[in-house]
Amino acid sequence: MTDMTQGVAQDADQNTTHFGFRTVNKDEKVGMVANVFHSVAAKYDIMNDVMSMGIHRIWKRFTIDCSGVRPGHRVLDLAGGTGDLTAKFSRIVGEKGQVVLADINNSMLNVGRDKLRDLGIVGNVNYVQANAEELPFPDNYFDCITIGFGLRNVTDKDKALRSMYRVLKPGGRLLVLEFSKPVLEPLSKVYDAYSFHLLPKMGEIIANDAESYRYLAESIRMHPDQDTLKGMMETAGFEQTKYFNLTGGIVALHRGYKF
């Protein structure tokens, strides 16, 4: 391959990314992901309970336990969707604290706002439509940042991690809760069969949208595994990084600190 041909190939790689198993232009992915979540927003909570058989609540509870959040803290619940983590953080930080529920998708943000207001959570929660790659917050602002089941949908994950690092206070921590790679081969085979056969069917029955849940299954497989994501966090500047495998590695919680 000539140097010129190599340069063209590299440029093509820099301009493309994955949308599930498909390769698409980077500037197209945000809109494509947005369409997925516009479609599933109304049934998102119901599908979470059905898909995980309620276990997602245990994963989120563990995330809260690892957060170190205390009264008066500022917390960013990034890609916070329908606000499960925000609701719990709101109660912990109290009147003198602040929780920002941020999501790039307006439909998800609206569902989260309505849900939390129905729960009576209004005083210390703000709602911001934001792209994780370019967070609209000051440097060194948050005591804790969580991103739950959202990083795999971000186009430039390295840029997003750097953005999170920038807005985190020194001494603060980032928690990334995300689907990951099962640690046992038999579990991996069962999980694949579930994801690619049963999940789209459930999406079709409950949310009238098999295609969006097919994408979600594919996006999980394209997401970096546990050690790769740990390395990405360290490259972004995070220290004392470690991860916890949950439910056999189907989900992992990554934690890193800014010093």
C-alpha positions in Angstrom: 0.0 0.0 0.0 1.4 3.4 -0.9 1.8 6.2 1.6 -1.1 8.1 -0.1 -3.4 5.1 0.1 -2.5 4.5 3.7 -3.3 8.1 4.5 -6.7 7.8 2.9 -7.5 4.6 4.8 -6.4 6.3 8.1 -8.6 9.3 7.4 -11.6 6.9 6.7 -11.0 5.2 10.0 -10.9 8.5 11.8 -14.2 9.5 10.3 -16.1 6.3 11.0 -17.3 4.5 14.1 -19.5 1.7 15.1 -23.3 1.8 15.3 -23.9 -1.7 16.6 -22.2 -4.0 14.1 -22.5 -1.4 11.3 -19.7 1.0 10.4 -21.1 4.6 10.0 -19.7 8.1 9.7 -19.0 9.7 13.1 -21.2 12.6 12.4 -24.2 10.3 11.7 -24.0 8.3 14.9 -25.4 10.9 17.3 -28.6 11.2 15.3 -28.9 7.4 14.9 -28.5 6.8 18.7 -30.9 9.6 19.3 -33.5 7.9 17.2 -33.1 4.7 19.2 -33.7 6.4 22.5 -36.5 8.6 21.2 -38.2 5.3 20.2 -37.7 3.5 23.5 -38.0 6.3 26.0 -41.6 5.8 27.0 -41.1 2.0 27.7 -37.5 2.3 29.0 -38.1 1.6 32.6 -40.5 -1.3 31.9 -38.0 -2.9 29.5 -35.1 -2.5 32.0 -37.1 -4.5 34.6 -38.0 -7.1 32.1 -34.6 -7.4 30.4 -32.7 -7.7 33.7 -35.4 -9.4 35.7 -35.1 -6.5 38.1 -31.4 -7.1 38.7 -30.5 -3.6 37.3 -31.7 -2.2 40.6 -29.0 -4.2 42.5 -26.3 -2.9 40.0 -27.4 0.7 40.6 -27.6 0.2 44.4 -24.0 -1.1 44.3 -23.0 2.0 42.3 -24.5 4.3 44.9 -22.7 2.4 47.6 -19.3 2.9 45.8 -19.9 6.6 45.1 -18.9 8.0 48.5 -21.5 10.8 48.0 -22.4 12.7 51.1 -24.7 15.6 52.1 -23.8 18.8 50.3 -22.0 17.1 47.4 -22.5 18.0 43.7 -23.2 15.0 41.6 -23.4 14.6 37.8 -25.7 11.7 36.7 -24.5 11.6 33.1 -26.6 9.8 30.5 -29.0 9.6 33.4 -32.0 8.8 31.4 -35.1 8.2 33.5 -33.3 9.2 36.7 -33.0 6.1 38.8 -29.5 7.1 40.1 -30.5 10.8 40.4 -33.4 10.0 42.7 -31.2 8.2 45.1 -28.4 10.8 45.0 -31.0 13.6 45.5 -31.9 12.1 48.9 -28.3 11.6 49.9 -26.9 15.1 49.0 -29.9 16.9 50.7 -30.9 20.5 50.5 -27.4 21.9 50.4 -26.3 19.5 47.6 -27.0 19.4 43.9 -27.6 16.6 41.4 -27.5 17.3 37.7 -29.4 14.8 35.5 -27.8 15.2 32.1 -28.6 13.3 28.9 -28.0 14.0 25.2 -31.5 12.7 24.4 -34.3 15.1 25.1 -37.0 12.4 25.1 -35.2 10.5 27.9 -34.6 13.7 29.8 -38.3 14.6 29.6 -39.3 11.1 30.9 -36.8 11.4 33.7 -38.0 14.9 34.7 -41.7 13.8 34.8 -40.8 10.7 36.8 -38.8 12.5 39.4 -41.4 15.3 39.8 -44.0 12.6 40.3 -41.8 11.3 43.1 -41.7 14.7 44.7 -38.0 15.3 43.8 -37.7 18.9 42.7 -35.5 21.0 45.0 -32.0 20.0 44.4 -32.1 18.4 40.9 -31.3 20.3 37.6 -31.8 18.9 34.1 -29.3 19.5 31.3 -29.3 18.3 27.8 -25.6 17.7 27.2 -23.1 15.7 25.0 -20.7 13.7 27.2 -17.9 14.7 24.8 -18.3 18.4 25.5 -19.8 18.8 29.0 -21.1 22.4 29.6 -19.8 22.7 33.1 -16.9 24.5 34.8 -13.6 22.8 35.6 -13.3 21.0 38.9 -17.1 21.3 39.6 -18.5 17.9 40.7 -17.6 15.6 43.6 -18.9 12.5 41.8 -19.8 11.6 38.2 -21.8 8.5 37.3 -22.6 7.3 33.8 -24.9 4.3 33.8 -25.4 2.3 30.6 -24.5 5.3 28.5 -20.8 5.2 27.6 -21.2 2.5 25.0 -23.4 4.9 23.0 -20.9 7.7 23.0 -19.2 8.3 19.6 -15.7 9.3 21.0 -15.4 7.6 24.4 -11.8 8.9 25.0 -13.0 12.5 24.5 -15.9 11.9 26.8 -13.7 10.5 29.5 -11.4 13.5 29.3 -14.4 15.8 29.5 -15.6 14.0 32.6 -12.1 14.3 34.1 -12.1 18.1 33.5 -15.3 18.8 35.3 -14.5 16.5 38.3 -13.0 18.0 41.4 -9.6 16.9 42.7 -10.4 14.0 45.0 -13.6 13.2 43.1 -14.5 9.9 41.6 -16.0 8.7 38.3 -18.2 5.6 38.2 -18.9 3.9 34.9 -21.7 1.3 35.1 -21.9 -0.6 31.8 -22.5 -3.9 30.2 -19.3 -5.8 29.8 -17.8 -9.2 29.0 -18.9 -12.3 30.9 -16.0 -14.0 32.6 -17.3 -17.5 32.1 -17.6 -19.0 28.6 -20.8 -21.0 29.3 -22.4 -17.8 30.7 -21.2 -15.9 27.6 -22.9 -18.3 25.2 -26.2 -18.2 27.2 -26.0 -14.4 27.2 -25.4 -14.2 23.5 -28.4 -16.4 22.8 -30.5 -14.2 25.1 -29.3 -10.9 23.7 -29.6 -11.7 20.0 -32.8 -13.8 20.0 -34.9 -13.1 23.0 -34.1 -9.4 23.6 -35.3 -8.1 20.2 -38.5 -10.2 20.5 -39.2 -8.6 23.9 -38.6 -5.2 22.4 -41.1 -5.9 19.7 -43.7 -7.2 22.1 -43.3 -4.6 24.9 -42.0 -1.5 23.1 -43.1 -2.3 19.5 -39.5 -1.9 18.5 -37.3 -4.9 17.8 -34.7 -3.0 15.8 -33.7 -0.6 18.6 -33.1 -3.5 21.0 -31.2 -5.4 18.4 -28.9 -2.3 18.2 -28.6 -2.3 22.0 -27.4 -5.9 22.0 -24.9 -5.2 19.3 -23.6 -2.0 21.0 -22.9 -4.1 24.1 -20.7 -6.5 22.1 -18.8 -3.5 20.5 -18.1 -1.9 23.9 -14.5 -2.2 25.3 -14.0 -5.1 27.7 -13.2 -4.5 31.4 -9.4 -4.1 31.1 -9.5 -2.0 27.9 -11.9 0.4 29.5 -9.8 0.6 32.7 -6.8 1.5 30.5 -8.9 4.2 28.7 -9.8 5.8 32.0 -6.1 5.8 33.0 -5.1 7.4 29.7 -7.7 10.1 30.4 -6.0 10.9 33.7 -7.9 8.8 36.3 -5.9 7.1 39.0 -6.5 4.1 41.3 -8.8 2.7 38.7 -10.4 -0.6 39.3 -13.5 -2.5 38.2 -16.0 -4.8 39.9 -17.6 -7.6 37.8 -21.3 -7.9 38.6 -23.5 -10.9 37.6 -20.5 -12.8 36.2 -19.2 -9.8 34.2 -22.4 -9.2 32.3 -22.1 -5.8 33.9 -19.0 -4.1 35.3 -18.6 -1.0 37.5 -15.4 0.9 36.8 -14.2 3.4 39.4 -11.5 6.0 39.0 -10.3 9.1 41.0 -9.0 12.5 40.0 -6.1 13.7 42.1 
